[in-house]
C-alpha cells in the first residue's frame, strides 16, 4: 500500500532574538526548531522559515512580513515586545506597528499565533527596586498586544506561567543573563506547543473541508 503524503505546513517565525533563538546552544534548541519538531510529531510536513532578527522591535515587523510574502506561509509565530520595553518604545506606537504587521499576514491568508512581550522584571540584572515598574510596563504592552490580536484575528499564546518560571529559575537564562538558555527555550516551547498545534490543526481541518 502506498504511503499517504503528509500535509505540508509552511511555518513562519517572525520577531526578535527570542524568535531567532539567541542564547540556545544548538540550532535544534531554538523555538522554531522545537515547534517544528512538535508539529512533525503531530503529523505535519513542516517547511520552516525563520525571518526573525535579533534586536527587532515592533516597528521592524512590517518589514519582516513583506519579506515573507513570497513564502505563502500557512502559520506565523510572532514573538515581539522585549526590545520595545528595553528601548522604552511607547506601547501605543508598538501596538500600531504590530497591527500593521498582523493585518499584512492575515490579508495574505496566514494564520497567526502571537507571543506577547515577556515580563521583563524577571531578567536577572533588573534591580529589585525597579521590578514593579518594569512588570507594570510589561503588562501594559501585553494588554495592547492582546487588543491588536483580537482585532486582527490572531491567537495570543498564554505566557503567564512561563513568565513566572523564568522569575524563579536562573538556569533558564543564557550566560548573558538576558536571553533564554536552551533549557529556557525548552520551557517556552512547551508552553507554546498546545496553542501552535491547535492553530495548525484548525488550519488543516479548514483546508480539508
N, C-alpha and C positions, 0 to 999 in steps of 0.2 A: 504494500500500500504506500503510495507516495506521501511524503510528509507535507503537512499543511503549513504554508508560509505564515510566519508571524507578522502581525501588523507593524508597520514602521511608525515610530513616534519621533517626530523631529522636535527635539528638546533644545530650547534656547536658555542660556543663563546670562543675565544682564546685571549690571550694578557695579559694586565696588570691590575692595580687596577680599572681603569675605566670600563674595560670589566667585572671585578669581581663584581663591584658595591660598592666599598668602599666609604663611605660618605652618602649613601642612608639610610633613616630612617627605611624603611621596605623592605623586600625582593621583594615585588611587584613593588617597585620603581626602581629597578635596570634595567640596559639596556636590559639584556637578557629577563627578565620577561615582560618588556614593549613591546619589539619587538615580543615576542611570543604571547602576547595578540593581537597585531595588525594583526599578521598572522592568528590567530584563527578567528578573526572577518572577515578576508578575505576568510575564508572557509577551512583553513588547520587544520589538527590534528597535533599539534606541539609536538615533542619529543625533549625537550631542554636539552642540556648538556653544562654546564659552566666549562671549564677547565682552565680558566684564573687564573693567580697567581699575587696577589699584589706585586709590586716591580719588575715585569718582564721587561727585556729589550729584544731587538730583538733577541739576542743570545739565549734566552730561548724558542723562538717559535718552533724551530725544535723538541725539547723535548716534547712540548705540542702536536705537530702534531703526533708524534709517539705514544703518549698515547691515542690519539683519534682514532687511526687506527681501532680498533675493533668496533667502533660505526658506521662505514659506513655512515658518515654524508652526507646529500644532500647539505647543505648550511652551510658555515662557515663565521662568522663575526669575523674579526681580528682587534683588537684595540691595537695599539702599537706606541711607539715613545716618550712619555713623559719622561720616565725614561732614555732613551738614551740621551735625551737633558740634563736632570738634571745631569747625570753622565759623560757628555762630551764624549760620545762614538763617534768616527769618523763616519760621515754619510756613508762613503763607507763601513765601517765594518757593520754598522746596516743594510744597504741595502743588503749586501751579505747574512746575516742571514735571512732576510725577504725573499729573493729569494729562499733560500733552503726550507723554511717553505711552501711558496706558491706553489712551484713546487711539494712538497710532497702531499699537499692537492689536487692539480689538477690531479696528477698521480693516486690518489685514486678515482677520479671521483667526487670530491666535488667542487661545485661552491663556489666562494669566493667574499665577499664584504670586502674591506679593508677600515678601518677608519684610516686615516693617523695621524701623530703627531699633537697635538693641538698647537696653538700659545701660547707658554709658557710665552710670555710677558704680557699676561692678568692676570697671577697669582698675587694676591694682594701683596704678600711680595717681589716681584721683584722690586728693586729700580728703580724709573723713569729713572735715568741716564743710566741704563743698558738695558732698554726695547728695544731700536732699535737693539742692538746686539743680544738679545735673540730672537727677532722676525726674524731677518735675519737667524739665525741658524735654527729656526723652519721651515722657508720657504725652506731652503736648503735641510733639511731632507725630507720634504714633496715632493719636486721635485724628490729626489732619490727614494722615495717610489712609486711615481706615475709611474716612469720608470719601476720599478720592476713589478708593477701590469700590465702594458701594455705588458710586455714581457712574462708574465705567464698566461694571460687571465683572470685576476681578475678585478673586478669592483671597482673603487675608489669612495667612498661616498663623496659628497661635504660637506666641513666643514667650509668654509669661513664665511658663515652667522652666524653660531653658535659661531664661534670664536669671531666675533665682538660683539655679545650679551654678552658673558662672560666678555668682556673687559669693559662693561658699567654697569653691574648689579651684585653687590657683593652678592646678595641673592642666586645666582646660585652656590656659593661655600659653602661647608660644614664648620663646625666650625674650622677645621684645616687650612682653607684658601688655600687649595691646591686641594683637591678632590671636585667633584661636590656634591651639596646637592641633595635632592630628586627633588627639582624644577629644578636643573641643569640637572639631568638625564632626566627629562621630556622634556626639550628643546632639548637635544641631540637626544633622541629617536624620537621626532617629525621631526627632521632634517633628520634622517636616514631612517625613515619608508618608504618613496617613493622608495628609492633605494632597500631596502630589499624586499619590496613587488614585485617590478619589477623582481628582481632576482628569487624570489620564483615562480612567475607566469610563467616566462620563463622556469624554471625547470619543472614545472607541465606540461606545453604545450609540451615540448620535450619528457617527459615521456609518455604522452598520444598519441603522434604521432606514 
